[in-house]
């Protein structure tokens, strides 16, 4: 086995161990998000999202899809302070065990106990006890695991301690010598988790539901921000992989990670819509597509009305777009043109850089046969492409002087057979990532406004 895989698998196992060691549970809530049943509607009323039998104080609710079915029957005792729920799985109502919850006067769960025969997703029994602060936040949890068949045989015991900031947001969870720290962005969204254990630190970026979307164990990060201070893109790289996450209004909308395996590259990509649902997920190894799933129809993201307005006088913003079908990136200062591309299926990736409205011109050319655009400051290269059949689309934008500008790097994909053969970026991380993937570094193309 290659040393790369030994190291990568070791890292993966360590990361998995860190995640399993912490096993951060969700903060308990009073009611689950279940759909009410439509059966046996005798003396029932809708209450808390479930059908309630007013005579027997019984709730019946379902959670189902094409491949998953779960039913819960709950009864309440002692004026609602004790809930006894039986869970069933599958069309034959296979037993999924029993959960007993005890509540305080405020409705907080003090203790919950799972026991039974396992069922669909419970292959052990456990007991949890919770402590709360004055605001009703859980500050300590004790979780004891028992044998599947007996609550008499304890397997393990785990403690969790929770810390919050002044706004009541969870910022730290500790379990033994492992702890997680959370960060929130300008929108108040929990977007980043850093896990610390005896092996080191692991950085996870979270989706809008708080679920981990990527694990970057080490390496370097580069952050790109909009003019209003919003994070628009995060680039990552280490010796074995690189990736990026594009953000929109504080939420991730596009994730791509590449792993370098000898001369091949394994690429994993996930695209989300504004509601946090996966639009598309794909995985490729070399030229082989492992899988590609379409989850939802693409929800179009247009250029915000106020985008590009907060720039110095004499400058304008270049908006960046990506064609998921051809792999081409496109850049324009015109919102109308950009939004037409979105209507045609392109993905708006945010602001690429800021360019002056005068200076050395950057020429824009179009190859109608390949459907590709090319950009250059060289009049000689422009004329050569025109003679070869490219269409001269005039001046796209202008270059900042070298002594005051930020470089735009130009890269070429020697394996491209159609559109997307050239790429331009201000990010050294993105440049280096593409070079590792086999792109040719063609140096500096022009300059944008320095940060």
C-alpha positions as CSV (number, residue, x, y, z in Angstrom):
1,X,0.0,0.0,0.0
2,X,1.3,3.5,-0.9
3,X,2.6,5.7,2.0
4,X,0.0,8.3,0.9
5,X,-2.9,5.9,1.7
6,X,-1.3,4.9,4.9
7,X,-1.1,8.5,6.0
8,X,-4.5,9.4,4.6
9,X,-6.2,6.4,6.2
10,X,-4.5,7.1,9.5
11,X,-5.7,10.7,9.3
12,X,-9.2,9.6,8.5
13,X,-9.3,7.1,11.3
14,X,-8.0,9.7,13.7
15,X,-10.6,12.2,12.6
16,X,-13.3,9.5,12.9
17,X,-12.1,8.6,16.3
18,X,-12.3,12.2,17.3
19,X,-15.8,12.5,16.1
20,X,-16.9,9.3,17.7
21,X,-15.1,10.2,20.9
22,X,-17.1,13.4,21.2
23,X,-20.4,12.2,19.8
24,X,-21.9,15.5,20.5
25,X,-25.6,15.0,21.0
26,X,-28.3,17.4,19.9
27,X,-29.6,19.7,22.7
28,X,-32.8,18.0,23.9
29,X,-36.1,19.6,22.9
30,X,-39.6,19.1,24.0
31,X,-41.1,17.7,20.8
32,X,-39.7,15.9,17.7
33,X,-40.5,17.0,14.2
34,X,-42.9,14.2,13.3
35,X,-45.8,14.1,10.9
36,X,-49.2,13.3,12.4
37,X,-50.8,10.0,11.5
38,X,-54.2,9.9,9.8
39,X,-55.4,6.7,11.3
40,X,-57.9,6.1,14.2
41,X,-59.1,9.7,14.4
42,X,-61.9,9.0,17.0
43,X,-61.6,11.4,19.9
44,X,-58.4,13.2,18.8
45,X,-57.2,16.7,18.3
46,X,-54.1,18.1,16.7
47,X,-51.6,19.0,19.4
48,X,-47.9,19.7,19.0
49,X,-47.7,18.3,15.4
50,X,-49.2,14.9,16.5
51,X,-52.7,13.5,16.7
52,X,-53.7,13.3,20.4
53,X,-56.3,11.0,21.8
54,X,-58.0,13.2,24.4
55,X,-59.2,10.2,26.5
56,X,-56.1,8.2,26.7
57,X,-53.6,11.1,26.3
58,X,-51.9,9.1,23.5
59,X,-50.0,10.5,20.6
60,X,-49.5,8.6,17.3
61,X,-47.0,10.1,14.8
62,X,-45.1,8.9,11.7
63,X,-41.8,9.8,10.1
64,X,-41.7,8.2,6.6
65,X,-40.2,8.4,3.1
66,X,-39.8,6.0,0.2
67,X,-37.1,4.1,2.0
68,X,-37.7,4.8,5.7
69,X,-40.7,4.4,8.0
70,X,-40.9,5.0,11.7
71,X,-43.9,5.2,14.1
72,X,-44.1,6.5,17.6
73,X,-46.8,5.9,20.2
74,X,-46.5,8.1,23.2
75,X,-48.5,8.2,26.5
76,X,-48.1,10.8,29.2
77,X,-48.3,10.4,33.0
78,X,-48.1,12.7,36.1
79,X,-49.6,15.7,34.3
80,X,-47.3,15.4,31.4
81,X,-44.0,15.2,33.3
82,X,-43.4,11.6,32.2
83,X,-43.6,10.6,28.5
84,X,-43.4,6.9,27.6
85,X,-42.9,6.3,23.9
86,X,-42.7,3.1,21.9
87,X,-41.0,3.1,18.6
88,X,-41.7,0.9,15.6
89,X,-39.9,0.5,12.3
90,X,-40.9,-0.8,8.9
91,X,-44.3,-1.7,7.5
92,X,-44.5,-4.7,9.9
93,X,-44.1,-2.5,12.9
94,X,-40.9,-4.2,14.1
95,X,-40.2,-3.1,17.7
96,X,-37.7,-0.2,18.0
97,X,-37.6,-0.1,21.8
98,X,-39.0,2.2,24.4
99,X,-38.0,5.7,25.5
100,X,-39.0,7.2,28.8
101,X,-38.5,10.9,29.3
102,X,-38.9,12.8,32.6
103,X,-39.6,16.6,32.5
104,X,-39.3,19.4,35.0
105,X,-41.9,22.2,35.5
106,X,-40.4,24.2,32.7
107,X,-40.7,21.3,30.2
108,X,-37.0,20.6,30.1
109,X,-35.9,17.0,29.8
110,X,-34.3,15.9,33.1
111,X,-33.7,12.3,32.2
112,X,-34.4,10.0,29.2
113,X,-33.9,6.2,29.0
114,X,-33.7,4.1,25.9
115,X,-34.3,0.4,26.3
116,X,-35.7,-2.5,24.2
117,X,-34.8,-4.9,21.4
118,X,-32.8,-2.6,19.2
119,X,-35.1,-2.2,16.2
120,X,-34.1,-0.1,13.1
121,X,-31.5,2.3,14.5
122,X,-31.0,1.5,18.3
123,X,-28.5,-1.2,18.8
124,X,-27.8,-0.4,22.4
125,X,-29.6,1.0,25.5
126,X,-28.6,4.2,27.2
127,X,-29.6,6.7,29.9
128,X,-29.1,10.4,29.8
129,X,-29.4,13.0,32.6
130,X,-29.3,16.8,32.0
131,X,-28.5,19.9,34.0
132,X,-29.6,23.4,33.0
133,X,-28.5,26.9,33.7
134,X,-31.0,29.7,34.6
135,X,-31.7,30.4,31.0
136,X,-32.7,26.8,30.3
137,X,-29.6,25.9,28.4
138,X,-28.1,22.4,28.9
139,X,-24.8,22.8,30.7
140,X,-24.0,19.2,31.5
141,X,-25.1,15.8,30.2
142,X,-24.3,12.4,31.6
143,X,-24.8,9.6,29.1
144,X,-24.5,5.9,30.2
145,X,-24.5,3.1,27.7
146,X,-25.8,-0.4,28.5
147,X,-25.9,-3.7,26.9
148,X,-28.6,-4.0,24.3
149,X,-30.3,-6.8,26.2
150,X,-30.0,-5.5,29.8
151,X,-29.9,-2.2,31.6
152,X,-28.0,-4.0,34.3
153,X,-24.8,-4.2,32.3
154,X,-23.1,-0.8,31.8
155,X,-20.8,-0.6,28.9
156,X,-19.5,3.0,29.2
157,X,-20.3,6.4,30.7
158,X,-19.6,9.7,29.0
159,X,-19.9,13.3,30.3
160,X,-20.5,16.4,28.2
161,X,-20.2,20.0,29.3
162,X,-21.6,22.9,27.3
163,X,-20.6,26.5,27.3
164,X,-22.4,29.5,25.8
165,X,-21.7,33.1,24.9
166,X,-23.6,36.2,26.1
167,X,-26.2,35.6,23.3
168,X,-26.9,32.1,24.4
169,X,-25.1,30.5,21.5
170,X,-23.2,27.2,22.1
171,X,-19.5,27.9,21.7
172,X,-17.8,24.9,23.3
173,X,-18.6,21.3,24.1
174,X,-16.2,19.2,26.2
175,X,-16.0,15.5,26.8
176,X,-13.0,14.2,28.7
177,X,-9.8,15.4,26.9
178,X,-11.7,16.1,23.7
179,X,-13.5,19.4,23.1
180,X,-15.1,21.2,20.2
181,X,-15.1,25.0,19.7
182,X,-17.7,26.7,17.5
183,X,-17.5,30.0,15.5
184,X,-20.4,32.1,14.2
185,X,-20.4,34.4,11.2
186,X,-21.8,37.9,10.7
187,X,-25.3,36.4,10.3
188,X,-25.1,34.6,13.6
189,X,-24.8,31.2,11.8
190,X,-22.7,28.4,13.3
191,X,-20.4,27.8,10.4
192,X,-17.2,26.3,11.8
193,X,-16.2,23.7,14.3
194,X,-12.6,22.9,15.5
195,X,-12.2,19.6,17.4
196,X,-9.2,19.3,19.7
197,X,-8.0,15.9,21.0
198,X,-4.7,14.2,21.9
199,X,-4.0,13.7,18.2
200,X,-4.3,17.3,17.2
201,X,-6.9,19.7,15.8
202,X,-9.4,19.1,13.1
203,X,-11.4,21.8,11.4
204,X,-14.9,21.1,10.2
205,X,-17.1,23.5,8.2
206,X,-20.8,23.2,8.8
207,X,-23.9,23.4,6.6
208,X,-26.9,25.5,7.6
209,X,-28.2,22.7,9.7
210,X,-25.0,22.5,11.7
211,X,-23.9,19.2,10.1
212,X,-20.2,18.8,9.1
213,X,-19.6,19.1,5.4
214,X,-15.8,18.7,5.3
215,X,-12.9,17.8,7.6
216,X,-9.6,19.7,7.0
217,X,-7.1,18.2,9.5
218,X,-4.2,20.5,8.7
219,X,-2.9,22.8,6.0
220,X,-3.5,26.5,5.2
221,X,-6.7,28.5,4.6
222,X,-7.3,31.5,2.5
223,X,-10.5,33.6,2.9
224,X,-12.1,35.8,0.3
225,X,-14.6,38.4,1.3
226,X,-17.3,40.5,-0.4
227,X,-17.0,44.3,-0.3
228,X,-19.6,44.2,2.6
229,X,-17.4,41.9,4.7
230,X,-19.3,38.7,3.9
231,X,-17.2,35.6,3.4
232,X,-17.6,34.5,-0.2
233,X,-15.0,31.8,-0.6
234,X,-12.7,29.6,1.5
235,X,-9.7,27.9,-0.1
236,X,-7.7,25.1,1.6
237,X,-4.6,23.1,0.7
238,X,-2.2,20.7,2.2
239,X,0.3,18.1,0.8
240,X,-2.4,15.7,-0.1
241,X,-5.6,17.5,-0.9
242,X,-7.1,20.9,-1.7
243,X,-10.5,22.3,-1.8
244,X,-12.8,25.3,-1.6
245,X,-16.2,26.2,-0.2
246,X,-18.2,29.0,-1.8
247,X,-20.6,31.0,0.5
248,X,-23.8,33.0,-0.1
249,X,-25.4,35.1,2.6
250,X,-23.5,33.2,5.3
251,X,-24.3,29.7,4.1
252,X,-22.2,27.2,2.0
253,X,-23.5,26.8,-1.5
254,X,-20.7,24.9,-3.2
255,X,-18.1,22.5,-1.8
256,X,-15.3,20.8,-3.8
257,X,-12.4,18.8,-2.5
258,X,-9.6,17.2,-4.6
259,X,-7.3,14.4,-3.3
260,X,-4.0,13.9,-5.1
261,X,-3.2,10.2,-5.6
262,X,0.0,9.7,-7.6
263,X,-0.8,11.1,-11.0
264,X,-4.6,10.9,-10.5
265,X,-7.0,13.2,-8.7
266,X,-10.1,12.2,-6.8
267,X,-12.7,15.0,-6.7
268,X,-15.8,15.2,-4.5
269,X,-18.3,18.0,-5.1
270,X,-21.5,19.1,-3.4
271,X,-23.8,21.9,-4.4
272,X,-26.6,23.3,-2.1
273,X,-29.5,25.6,-2.7
274,X,-30.6,28.6,-0.5
275,X,-32.6,26.2,1.7
276,X,-29.6,24.1,2.5
277,X,-30.7,21.2,0.4
278,X,-28.3,19.3,-1.8
279,X,-28.7,20.1,-5.4
280,X,-26.0,17.9,-6.7
281,X,-23.3,15.6,-5.3
282,X,-20.6,13.9,-7.4
283,X,-17.4,12.0,-7.0
284,X,-14.8,11.4,-9.6
285,X,-11.5,9.4,-9.6
286,X,-9.3,10.3,-12.5
287,X,-11.6,10.1,-15.6
288,X,-14.0,7.8,-13.8
289,X,-17.2,9.1,-12.3
290,X,-17.9,7.1,-9.1
291,X,-21.3,8.6,-8.6
292,X,-23.3,11.6,-9.5
293,X,-26.6,12.4,-7.9
294,X,-29.1,15.1,-8.7
295,X,-31.1,15.9,-5.6
296,X,-33.1,19.0,-6.4
297,X,-33.6,21.3,-9.4
298,X,-31.1,24.1,-9.3
299,X,-32.3,27.3,-7.6
300,X,-31.0,30.2,-9.5
301,X,-28.8,32.7,-7.6
302,X,-28.6,36.1,-9.2
303,X,-26.2,38.9,-8.5
304,X,-27.5,40.9,-5.5
305,X,-28.7,44.4,-6.3
306,X,-26.2,46.1,-4.1
307,X,-23.2,43.9,-5.2
308,X,-20.3,45.9,-6.5
309,X,-21.5,49.2,-5.2
310,X,-19.0,49.6,-2.3
311,X,-15.9,50.2,-4.4
312,X,-13.6,53.3,-4.8
313,X,-14.5,55.8,-7.5
314,X,-13.0,54.8,-10.8
315,X,-13.3,51.1,-10.2
316,X,-15.8,48.3,-10.9
317,X,-16.3,44.8,-9.7
318,X,-15.8,41.7,-11.9
319,X,-18.5,39.1,-11.2
320,X,-17.4,35.4,-11.5
321,X,-19.6,32.6,-12.9
322,X,-19.1,28.9,-13.4
323,X,-20.7,26.6,-16.0
324,X,-21.1,23.2,-14.4
325,X,-21.5,21.5,-17.8
326,X,-18.5,22.8,-19.6
327,X,-16.2,23.7,-16.6
328,X,-15.7,27.2,-17.9
329,X,-15.4,30.3,-15.7
330,X,-16.7,33.6,-17.0
331,X,-16.2,37.1,-15.8
332,X,-18.1,40.3,-16.4
333,X,-18.8,43.7,-15.0
334,X,-22.4,43.7,-16.3
335,X,-25.0,42.5,-13.9
336,X,-27.5,42.1,-16.7
337,X,-25.2,39.9,-18.7
338,X,-24.3,37.9,-15.6
339,X,-28.0,37.3,-14.6
340,X,-28.7,36.1,-18.2
341,X,-26.0,33.5,-17.6
342,X,-27.7,32.4,-14.4
343,X,-30.9,31.9,-16.4
344,X,-28.9,29.7,-18.8
345,X,-27.7,27.5,-16.0
346,X,-24.5,29.1,-14.9
347,X,-23.6,29.4,-11.2
348,X,-22.9,32.8,-9.7
349,X,-19.8,32.5,-7.6
350,X,-19.6,36.1,-6.2
351,X,-17.1,38.9,-6.8
352,X,-13.9,37.9,-8.5
353,X,-11.8,41.1,-8.1
354,X,-12.0,44.9,-8.6
355,X,-10.7,46.5,-11.7
356,X,-10.1,50.1,-12.7
357,X,-12.3,51.7,-15.3
358,X,-9.3,52.9,-17.3
359,X,-5.7,51.8,-17.9
360,X,-4.3,48.9,-19.8
361,X,-7.1,47.1,-21.6
362,X,-8.0,43.4,-21.1
363,X,-9.4,42.1,-24.4
364,X,-12.2,39.6,-24.4
365,X,-12.6,37.0,-27.2
366,X,-15.0,34.2,-28.0
367,X,-14.7,30.9,-29.8
368,X,-18.1,30.1,-31.1
369,X,-17.0,26.5,-32.0
370,X,-15.8,25.6,-28.6
371,X,-18.1,27.9,-26.7
372,X,-15.1,29.3,-24.8
373,X,-14.0,32.8,-23.8
374,X,-10.4,34.0,-23.6
375,X,-9.0,37.1,-21.9
376,X,-5.6,38.8,-22.6
377,X,-3.8,42.1,-22.3
378,X,-1.7,41.1,-25.4
379,X,-2.8,42.8,-28.6
380,X,-0.6,40.4,-30.5
381,X,-2.3,37.3,-28.9
382,X,-5.7,39.0,-29.6
383,X,-5.0,39.4,-33.3
384,X,-3.6,35.9,-33.6
385,X,-6.8,34.5,-32.1
386,X,-9.0,36.6,-34.4
387,X,-7.1,35.3,-37.4
388,X,-7.8,31.8,-36.1
389,X,-11.5,32.4,-36.1
390,X,-12.2,33.9,-32.6
391,X,-14.7,36.8,-32.3
392,X,-13.3,40.0,-30.9
393,X,-15.7,41.1,-28.2
394,X,-13.8,44.3,-27.4
395,X,-12.4,45.4,-24.0
396,X,-13.7,43.4,-21.1
397,X,-12.1,45.6,-18.4
398,X,-8.8,47.2,-17.5
399,X,-5.7,46.2,-15.5
400,X,-4.4,48.0,-12.5
401,X,-0.8,49.1,-12.6
402,X,1.7,46.5,-11.5
403,X,3.1,48.5,-8.6
404,X,-0.3,49.1,-7.0
405,X,-2.2,46.0,-8.1
406,X,-3.0,42.5,-7.0
407,X,-2.0,39.8,-9.6
408,X,-4.5,37.8,-11.6
409,X,-2.9,34.4,-12.3
410,X,-3.5,32.7,-15.6
411,X,-3.6,28.9,-15.9
412,X,-4.0,26.5,-18.8
413,X,-5.5,23.0,-18.8
414,X,-3.5,21.0,-21.4
415,X,-6.1,18.2,-21.2
416,X,-9.1,20.4,-22.0
417,X,-10.8,19.6,-25.3
418,X,-13.4,22.4,-25.3
419,X,-14.4,25.3,-23.1
420,X,-12.7,26.1,-19.8
421,X,-9.1,25.5,-21.0
422,X,-7.9,28.8,-19.3
423,X,-8.7,30.0,-15.8
424,X,-7.9,33.2,-14.0
425,X,-7.8,33.8,-10.3
426,X,-6.4,36.1,-7.6
427,X,-6.0,33.2,-5.2
428,X,-2.6,31.6,-4.9
429,X,-4.2,28.6,-3.2
430,X,-6.5,28.0,-6.1
431,X,-3.6,28.5,-8.5
432,X,-1.4,26.0,-6.7
433,X,-4.3,23.5,-6.4
434,X,-4.8,23.6,-10.2
435,X,-1.1,23.2,-10.8
436,X,-1.1,20.1,-8.6
437,X,-4.0,18.8,-10.7
438,X,-2.0,19.2,-13.9
439,X,-2.7,22.7,-15.1
440,X,0.1,24.9,-16.5
441,X,1.0,28.1,-14.6
442,X,1.2,30.8,-17.3
443,X,2.1,33.5,-14.9
444,X,0.4,36.8,-14.2
445,X,-2.3,37.8,-16.7
446,X,-3.1,41.3,-15.4
447,X,-3.7,43.1,-12.1
448,X,-6.7,44.0,-10.0
449,X,-7.1,46.5,-7.1
450,X,-5.0,45.4,-4.1
451,X,-6.9,44.6,-0.9
